[in-house]
Amino acid sequence: MDYRAAATCATARRKLSVVSTPECPMPASPKPLTEAALLKMPDAAYMNAAQLAFFRARLQVLREEMLDNAADTGAHLKESENVSDPSDRATVEEEHQLEQRVRDRERKLLKKIDQALARIDNGDYGWCLETGDPIGLPRLLARPTAEYSIEAQARHEQLERLRA
C-alpha cells in the first residue's frame, strides 16, 4: 500500500470510526516487550524508551492492583459485624487489625510506585539514587520500585541494623 492509499485509509477510519477493513487494514502495533526480550537487550540499551515503557506499564498495573485491594479492604473494614460472643468479637478485631496493617503496607508500596513513576517521568528510573550506577534489569524485574543498586541497598540495610 502506498503512502496516498495509507493516508486515505487513515482518514476513512477517523471519519467512520472503523478500526480495520480488508481494504484498509490497521497497521501492526509493536509487540509488547517481554521479560526475556528485555533481558536480552544490550547494555547500551539500558533504560531506553522501550524499557521505560515496559516498567511504566508494569508499575501502572501494580498501582491499579493496590488501589483495587485498598478499596476491597476499606469496604470490608467498614462492614459492621455485630458479634455477641466475646471470643468471636476478639477474632473479628484481630482480623481488622491485620487488614489495617496490610493496608498500611499497601499504602507505603503505593507511594513507592508513584515515586518510581515520577522517576520514569524525570529520567532517573533505573539508576541508583545514591551512586548513579544502573540498578540492573533483574533487580528491577524483581522489585520495580527499587531505588538503589544491590550494593547500595545492602549498605542502607546494614546502617539500619546498626541504628536499631
Contacts in CASP RR format, 6 or more apart in sequence:
PFRMAT RR
TARGET T0000
AUTHOR 0000-0000-0000
METHOD contacts of the structure
MODEL  1
MDYRAAATCATARRKLSVVSTPECPMPASPKPLTEAALLKMPDAAYMNAA
QLAFFRARLQVLREEMLDNAADTGAHLKESENVSDPSDRATVEEEHQLEQ
RVRDRERKLLKKIDQALARIDNGDYGWCLETGDPIGLPRLLARPTAEYSI
EAQARHEQLERLRA
1 9 0 8 1.000
8 24 0 8 1.000
9 23 0 8 1.000
9 24 0 8 1.000
10 24 0 8 1.000
12 18 0 8 1.000
12 24 0 8 1.000
13 19 0 8 1.000
13 20 0 8 1.000
13 24 0 8 1.000
13 26 0 8 1.000
18 24 0 8 1.000
19 26 0 8 1.000
20 26 0 8 1.000
32 54 0 8 1.000
32 57 0 8 1.000
33 50 0 8 1.000
33 51 0 8 1.000
33 53 0 8 1.000
33 54 0 8 1.000
35 141 0 8 1.000
38 51 0 8 1.000
38 54 0 8 1.000
38 137 0 8 1.000
38 141 0 8 1.000
39 137 0 8 1.000
39 138 0 8 1.000
39 141 0 8 1.000
41 48 0 8 1.000
41 50 0 8 1.000
41 51 0 8 1.000
41 137 0 8 1.000
45 51 0 8 1.000
46 126 0 8 1.000
46 134 0 8 1.000
46 136 0 8 1.000
46 137 0 8 1.000
47 123 0 8 1.000
47 125 0 8 1.000
47 126 0 8 1.000
47 127 0 8 1.000
47 134 0 8 1.000
51 137 0 8 1.000
52 120 0 8 1.000
52 123 0 8 1.000
52 125 0 8 1.000
55 116 0 8 1.000
55 120 0 8 1.000
55 125 0 8 1.000
55 126 0 8 1.000
55 140 0 8 1.000
55 144 0 8 1.000
56 117 0 8 1.000
56 120 0 8 1.000
58 144 0 8 1.000
59 113 0 8 1.000
59 116 0 8 1.000
59 117 0 8 1.000
59 120 0 8 1.000
59 144 0 8 1.000
59 145 0 8 1.000
60 117 0 8 1.000
62 113 0 8 1.000
62 144 0 8 1.000
63 110 0 8 1.000
63 113 0 8 1.000
63 114 0 8 1.000
63 117 0 8 1.000
66 106 0 8 1.000
66 109 0 8 1.000
66 110 0 8 1.000
66 113 0 8 1.000
67 110 0 8 1.000
69 106 0 8 1.000
70 103 0 8 1.000
70 106 0 8 1.000
70 107 0 8 1.000
70 110 0 8 1.000
73 99 0 8 1.000
73 102 0 8 1.000
73 103 0 8 1.000
73 106 0 8 1.000
74 99 0 8 1.000
74 103 0 8 1.000
76 99 0 8 1.000
77 96 0 8 1.000
77 99 0 8 1.000
77 100 0 8 1.000
77 103 0 8 1.000
81 92 0 8 1.000
83 89 0 8 1.000
83 92 0 8 1.000
109 145 0 8 1.000
112 145 0 8 1.000
113 144 0 8 1.000
113 145 0 8 1.000
115 145 0 8 1.000
115 147 0 8 1.000
116 125 0 8 1.000
116 144 0 8 1.000
116 145 0 8 1.000
116 147 0 8 1.000
119 125 0 8 1.000
119 126 0 8 1.000
119 147 0 8 1.000
126 134 0 8 1.000
126 135 0 8 1.000
126 136 0 8 1.000
126 140 0 8 1.000
126 146 0 8 1.000
127 133 0 8 1.000
127 134 0 8 1.000
127 135 0 8 1.000
128 134 0 8 1.000
128 135 0 8 1.000
128 147 0 8 1.000
128 148 0 8 1.000
128 149 0 8 1.000
128 152 0 8 1.000
129 147 0 8 1.000
129 148 0 8 1.000
129 152 0 8 1.000
130 148 0 8 1.000
130 149 0 8 1.000
130 152 0 8 1.000
130 155 0 8 1.000
130 156 0 8 1.000
131 148 0 8 1.000
131 149 0 8 1.000
131 151 0 8 1.000
131 152 0 8 1.000
133 149 0 8 1.000
133 152 0 8 1.000
134 149 0 8 1.000
135 146 0 8 1.000
135 147 0 8 1.000
135 148 0 8 1.000
135 149 0 8 1.000
136 149 0 8 1.000
139 146 0 8 1.000
139 149 0 8 1.000
139 150 0 8 1.000
140 146 0 8 1.000
146 153 0 8 1.000
148 156 0 8 1.000
END
